[in-house]
Amino acid sequence: MQESSQLKVYKFGGASVKDAAAIRNLGHIVQEYGAGAPLLIVVSAMGKTTNALERIFQLAFEGQPYEEALQQVETFHLATAAELLGPEKQDEEGDTQYLNIQTWLRELRTALAAVNAQNNYDYQYDQIVSYGELLSSQLVYEFLHRENELPATVRYWRWLDARRVICTDDMWREGKVDWTDTQTQLDRFQEDEHAAFEHHITITQGFIGGAPGVRALNPHLESIGMSDWHQPTTTLGREGSDYTAAIFAYCLRAESVTIWKDVAGLLNADPKFFRDTVRYPEISYQETIEMAYYGASVIHPKTIKPLAVRRIPLLVKSFLDPSAEGTRIHDCRHGLLAPAFIRKDGQCLVSFESKDLTFISEENLEVIFGALAQVRLKIHLMQNSAISFSVCTDFSAYRLEKLLELLRGQFSIHYNTGLELYTIKNYDAASIQRLTEGRELLLEQRTRQTFQVVCRG
């Protein structure tokens, strides 16, 4: 069995690259805490760029004007480049230090011009929203390799297009990783000694991959991309940059993964919504997987499994206080943990009733589950009575309408939007009272270790 390498993987989310000051702080962390070992740095889009690109794409898809919103994205990234790199200057060939950043911005414009309401919505979403990571990783790379010295053990700085090595299927907006092809691509990439990750500090993108062998569904997009890039881009699901870090770590047998956050570590609740939070100094893979499944925002749900298989520890640390201990997620045993409070907003409660008042049978459930899968609505909570069946899902007007089209002929369907889903892991009576007091509850459910409630926001 191949031994683990000395490679460390650092993942920086949107808050840690939100502006020029944040990117300078990233550079400090790399110099102070990453020196002496090869690094793979995975970055998310800057700040709220993904949200901005989602809005721009929606306008383009609906045939509405988006120029003003697009200019704001362009201005923000170019202003950040100016603050980090100084005034734009040309070399003898007429190139500038902004060349690659400007290239991505031009490609984004071309991709938006090709958006068409007649083409697949999710496919086109991936081709547009992925530019957030391409832009942020380019800015980080341009800044780091100009402003920071390499440690003695590393030879090169490198920017890597993750779409060339993270191979997925064509499940747009939630690409399923082809682990065999991804491993093969990474192995091929390292066949040249100079390309091996152990000789580099590599900057790459989270959230995105490529679908090898799949032709672009819109022919206007086939010529888009640097270096004659033709294969369609896929995304791994919102907040998927954590997962990207785990994919690289698994395939490259990394020594560790560190996720740099704006909190002190893995907490038992989001401090923006709960007072008196508790940091877990260490926690097991299994416990973390369950918290992530229920929606804990610190870790993407798919992140833990590949790390657990390789026994690669995951560290959650604060980019605001990088010397602090943080949380170590690994193969360990611990006693009873403090109750974990997990909140998901933007929820929709959908209830199905048989039109002829017959019982909800297994046949009915098969139809409902099939329709939910077809429109790609995930169930976070479900409950049934004699003649009704209810599910709590993330709200998407587009997907909900598709669901209604499929099922309204067979069922009477009622739904509520603007809801919140709360989960308490390792609950006790005091934690339930703290959570439910003063809230209007629409649905409640508990098991031996988990309490869940849907309520109005």
Long-range contacts (C-beta under 8 A, 24 or more apart in sequence): 2-253, 3-253, 4-253, 4-254, 4-255, 4-310, 4-312, 5-38, 5-197, 5-198, 5-252, 5-253, 5-254, 5-255, 6-37, 6-38, 6-198, 6-255, 7-37, 7-38, 7-39, 7-40, 7-197, 7-198, 7-252, 7-253, 7-254, 7-255, 8-34, 8-37, 8-38, 8-39, 8-40, 8-254, 8-255, 8-256, 8-257, 8-258, 9-39, 9-40, 9-41, 9-42, 9-245, 9-248, 9-249, 9-252, 9-254, 9-256, 9-257, 9-258, 10-34, 10-39, 10-40, 10-41, 10-42, 10-245, 10-257, 10-258, 10-260, 11-41, 11-42, 11-43, 11-44, 11-206, 11-241, 11-242, 11-244, 11-245, 11-257, 11-258, 11-259, 11-260, 12-41, 12-42, 12-43, 12-44, 12-140, 12-260, 12-319, 13-44, 13-241, 13-259, 13-260, 13-261, 14-44, 14-45, 14-46, 14-47, 14-48, 14-49, 14-50, 15-47, 15-261, 15-262, 15-319, 16-260, 16-261, 16-262, 16-319, 17-43, 17-44, 17-46, 17-47, 17-136, 17-139, 17-140, 18-46, 18-47, 19-46, 19-47, 19-80, 20-80, 20-83, 20-84, 22-319, 23-80, 23-84, 23-139, 23-140, 23-143, 24-84, 24-143, 25-319, 26-140, 26-144, 26-260, 26-319, 27-143, 27-144, 27-147, 27-148, 28-322, 29-260, 29-319, 29-322, 30-144, 30-148, 30-201, 31-148, 31-149, 32-322, 33-322, 34-201, 35-151, 36-151, 36-153, 37-151, 37-153, 37-154, 37-255, 38-153, 38-154, 38-197, 38-198, 38-199, 38-200, 38-201, 38-202, 39-154, 39-200, 39-201, 39-202, 40-197, 40-202, 40-204, 40-245, 40-248, 40-252, 40-254, 41-140, 41-201, 41-202, 41-203, 41-204, 42-204, 42-205, 42-206, 42-241, 42-244, 42-245, 42-248, 43-133, 43-136, 43-137, 43-140, 43-203, 43-204, 43-205, 43-206, 43-241, 44-132, 44-133, 44-136, 44-206, 44-207, 44-241, 45-132, 45-133, 45-135, 45-136, 45-207, 46-76, 46-77, 46-80, 46-132, 46-135, 46-136, 46-139, 49-73, 49-76, 49-132, 49-135, 49-136, 50-129, 50-132, 50-238, 53-128, 53-129, 53-131, 53-132, 54-125, 54-129, 56-112, 56-128, 57-112, 57-115, 57-124, 57-125, 57-128, 57-129, 60-112, 60-115, 60-128, 61-115, 61-117, 61-121, 61-124, 62-117, 63-117, 66-112, 70-108, 70-109, 70-112, 73-108, 74-105, 77-101, 77-105, 77-135, 77-139, 78-102, 78-105, 80-139, 81-139, 81-142, 84-139, 84-142, 84-143, 84-147, 85-142, 85-143, 85-146, 97-142, 97-146, 100-138, 100-142, 100-159, 100-226, 101-135, 101-138, 101-139, 101-142, 103-226, 104-131, 104-134, 104-135, 104-138, 104-226, 105-135, 107-131, 107-224, 107-225, 107-226, 110-224, 111-221, 111-224, 113-220, 114-218, 114-220, 114-221, 114-224, 116-218, 119-217, 119-218, 120-172, 120-217, 121-398, 122-172, 122-173, 123-170, 123-172, 123-217, 123-218, 123-232, 124-217, 124-218, 125-172, 125-173, 125-235, 126-172, 126-173, 126-175, 126-208, 126-232, 126-233, 126-234, 126-235, 127-218, 127-221, 127-224, 127-232, 127-233, 129-235, 130-205, 130-207, 130-208, 130-233, 130-235, 133-162, 133-205, 133-206, 133-207, 133-208, 133-241, 134-161, 134-205, 134-208, 136-205, 137-203, 137-204, 137-205, 140-203, 141-203, 144-201, 144-203, 150-201, 154-199, 154-200, 154-201, 155-194, 155-199, 155-200, 156-194, 156-199, 156-200, 156-201, 157-200, 157-201, 157-203, 158-200, 158-201, 158-202, 158-203, 159-202, 159-203, 159-204, 160-202, 160-203, 160-204, 161-204, 161-205, 161-226, 161-227, 161-229, 162-204, 162-205, 162-206, 162-208, 162-209, 162-244, 163-208, 163-209, 163-210, 163-229, 163-231, 163-233, 164-189, 164-210, 165-189, 166-208, 166-209, 166-210, 166-244, 166-247, 167-209, 167-210, 167-211, 167-212, 168-209, 168-210, 168-211, 168-234, 168-236, 169-211, 169-234, 170-211, 170-214, 170-232, 170-234, 171-234, 172-234, 172-235, 173-234, 173-235, 173-237, 173-376, 174-235, 174-236, 174-237, 174-376, 175-209, 175-211, 175-234, 175-235, 175-236, 177-209, 177-236, 177-247, 179-250, 179-251, 181-212, 182-247, 182-251, 183-251, 186-248, 186-251, 186-252, 197-252, 204-244, 204-248, 205-241, 205-244, 206-240, 206-241, 206-242, 206-243, 206-244, 206-245, 207-235, 207-236, 207-239, 207-240, 207-241, 207-244, 208-233, 208-234, 208-235, 208-236, 208-244, 209-233, 209-234, 209-235, 209-236, 209-244, 210-234, 236-302, 237-300, 237-302, 239-297, 239-300, 240-300, 240-302, 241-300, 242-299, 242-300, 242-303, 243-300, 243-302, 243-303, 245-303, 246-302, 246-303, 246-304, 246-305, 246-306, 246-307, 246-314, 247-306, 249-306, 249-307, 249-310, 249-312, 250-306, 250-307, 250-309, 250-310, 250-312, 253-310, 253-312, 254-312, 255-312, 256-312, 256-313, 256-314, 256-315, 257-307, 257-312, 257-313, 257-314, 257-315, 258-314, 258-315, 258-316, 258-317, 259-298, 259-299, 259-314, 259-315, 259-316, 259-317, 260-317, 260-318, 260-319, 260-322, 261-298, 261-316, 261-317, 261-318, 261-319, 262-318, 262-319, 262-320, 263-298, 263-316, 263-318, 264-318, 264-321, 264-324, 264-326, 265-316, 265-317, 265-318, 265-324, 265-325, 265-326, 265-327, 266-296, 266-298, 266-299, 266-316, 266-327, 266-329, 267-298, 268-337, 268-338, 268-339, 268-340, 268-341, 269-340, 269-341, 269-342, 269-343, 270-297, 270-341, 270-343, 273-343, 274-341, 278-338, 279-327, 280-327, 280-337, 280-338, 281-325, 281-327, 281-328, 282-327, 282-328, 282-329, 282-330, 282-332, 282-334, 283-327, 283-328, 283-329, 283-332, 283-334, 283-337, 284-329, 284-330, 284-331, 284-332, 284-333, 284-334, 285-329, 285-330, 285-331, 287-334, 287-337, 287-425, 288-314, 288-329, 290-425, 291-340, 291-342, 291-425, 294-342, 294-380, 294-423, 294-425, 294-450, 294-452, 295-342, 295-343, 295-344, 295-380, 295-421, 295-423, 296-340, 296-342, 299-329, 304-329, 336-426, 337-425, 337-426, 338-426, 339-424, 339-425, 339-426, 339-427, 339-428, 339-431, 340-423, 340-424, 340-425, 340-426, 341-422, 341-423, 341-424, 341-431, 341-435, 342-422, 342-423, 342-424, 342-425, 343-420, 343-421, 343-422, 344-380, 344-394, 344-420, 344-421, 344-422, 344-423, 345-420, 345-457, 346-394, 346-395, 346-418, 347-380, 347-392, 347-393, 347-394, 347-395, 347-417, 347-419, 347-420, 347-421, 347-454, 348-392, 348-393, 348-394, 348-395, 348-400, 348-415, 348-416, 348-417, 348-419, 349-390, 349-391, 349-392, 349-415, 349-416, 349-419, 349-442, 349-443, 349-454, 350-390, 350-391, 350-392, 350-393, 350-400, 350-403, 350-413, 350-414, 350-415, 351-388, 351-389, 351-390, 351-413, 351-414, 351-415, 352-388, 352-389, 352-390, 352-407, 352-411, 352-412, 352-413, 353-387, 353-388, 353-411, 353-412, 353-413, 353-414, 354-387, 354-411, 354-412, 355-410, 355-411, 355-412, 357-387, 358-387, 359-386, 359-387, 360-384, 360-385, 360-386, 360-387, 360-388, 360-389, 364-389, 364-411, 365-389, 367-407, 367-410, 368-407, 368-411, 371-403, 371-406, 371-407, 372-403, 374-402, 374-406, 375-399, 375-400, 375-402, 375-403, 375-406, 377-403, 380-421, 381-421, 381-443, 381-445, 381-452, 381-454, 383-443, 383-445, 390-443, 392-419, 392-421, 392-443, 392-454, 395-419, 416-442, 416-456, 418-456, 418-457, 419-454, 419-455, 419-456, 419-457, 420-454, 420-455, 420-456, 420-457, 421-452, 421-453, 421-454, 422-452, 422-453, 422-455, 423-450, 423-451, 423-452, 424-450, 424-451, 424-452, 425-449, 425-450, 427-451
